[in-house]
Amino acid sequence: MIHEVDEGLRRLLGESGLEASGIEVVFDAPTRDWAARRSAPTVCVFLYDIREDAARRGAGAGEVYDADGHLVARRSPPRWFDLTYLVTAWASRPQDEHRLLSQVLTCLVATDTLPARLLTGTLAELGLTVTLDTAGAAADVPAAAD
C-alpha cells in the first residue's frame, strides 16, 4: 500500500498547482548522482523511515461471516504504519527552491487526511484513511542524513 500512499501524495501535490507549473514530483532518493541529472524544477518526496504504529494495533482476530451467518474466516487485525518522508526542492536558484517548498508546505498543512478522491487501489477499496502530520514533531525518527 505504500505505493498507493505515494500516488495519493503525488495527486495532492499535483492539485496544488505543481503539475500545471511544469514541476516534476518524484519519489527518488536525492543522491548526488540523482541531483546532477535534474534538468527541470523538481520536488522530491523521499520515503526514508517506516515504523509500525503499535498503539493502533487491535487485539484478537476479526471474524468474517457469510450471508447465512456462518463463520467463514478469521482475520488478523489491521496493522498501521507511520511513513516518514523527506521533502526537498531542486531548482537552479535557492529562491526558487524555497518558493517550491513553501507551495508544498502550504498544500500539506492545509490537509489533515488525503482526500478519498485521491486514493487508489486497496486504500480506496477499503475506504482507509491516510492521515498527514506535516512538519510534526518526530523525536524518535532518525535524521534524514543517517
N, C-alpha and C positions, 0 to 999 in steps of 0.2 A: 504493500500500500504506500510505501514511501514515494514511489514514482507518481502516484496519484496526488499526494500532497504537493510534490514538486509542480505538477501540472496545474493544480489549483492556485499555487503562488504565482506561476507564470501568467495565468489568466488574470489574476487580480492585478498584478503589476501592469499587464497589457492594458487593462481597462483604465489605469491611472493616466494614460497618455504616453507611456514609454513607447509602445508599439507604433503609434501614429507618428512619433517623433523620429522613428528610424533607429531607436535604441535597441540593441540586442540584449536579451535576457538569457543568461546561460547558467548552468549548474556545475561548471567545471571547477577543479582545484586551481586556484590562482597562483600558479608557479611562475618562475621567471621565464621559462620557455613559452608558457601559455601567454604571458603578458607581452612578450616580444612579437607574437603573431597577431595581436589585436590591431585591426586597421580601422575600426569604427567604434564610436562610443558604446560602451558595454556595461551592463550591471551584472555582476557575478553573485549568485546566491549559492554559496558552497555549504553543503551539509558536513559539519565536522564533529558532531557528537550525537550519539543516540543513547538514551537511558530509559529504563522502564520506570513508569510512574507506579510504583508498588502500592501507593496509597489508594489507587483506583482499582486495584485488582480485587475482584469478587472472590468469595469462597464457595466451594462446592460446585457441582455440575448442574447445569440447567437441563431441564427435561423437555423433550420435544414430543408432542402428541399428534396423531393423525386426526382426520375429521371425525372418526368414531370414538375418539378419546383414549385410544390405545397408545401406550408409551412406545415410541419408535426409535428414540435415540437419546443419548445423554451427551451434552456438550460442555467442554471446559468453559469457564467464564472468560470473557474477552480480556486481553492484556493491552494496556495502554502504554504508549511510549512518548517521551519528550524528544523532539528533534530540534537540534540547535544549529542554526545557520549563521555563517559569517557573510555579511553583505558588503561588497566592495564595488566601487565605480571606477571605470577606466576610460579616460579621455585624454586629449592632447594637452589640456591645461588643468591645473588643480581647481580653478574656479568652476570649470565645467563638471568636474568630478563631484565637487561639493553641491552643485545645483542638482545633479542626479541623485545624490544621497538624500538631499532634502526632499526631493519628489518621492523617493521610495519611503522615507520615514513618514512623510505626511500621509501617504496611502496606507501604510501598515498600522500606524497608531489610530487611525480612524476606524479600524476594523477589529472587533473582538473575536470574530469567527470567520472562517472562509464561507462566503455565501453559498448556499446549496446549489445555485445555478452554475457555480464554477467547479463543482466536484464531478469526478468521473469514476468509472469503474465501480469497484466494490464500495468505496466511500459513498458514492451516490446511491447505489442499490440498497445498501443497508441503512441509509439515512444517518450516517455517523456525523458527528460534529467535530470540526477541526478548529480548536481554539488557538488564538495567536497571543503571544506575550512578547510584544515588541520592545526591545531595549530594556527588558526586565532584569531584575537582579538575579544573577546566576552564580552564586557564590561558589558552588562546588563543580562548576563546569570548567574544564581545562582551558587555558588561554589558547587562542587560535594559533599562536606561534608554536605551541607544543606539538 
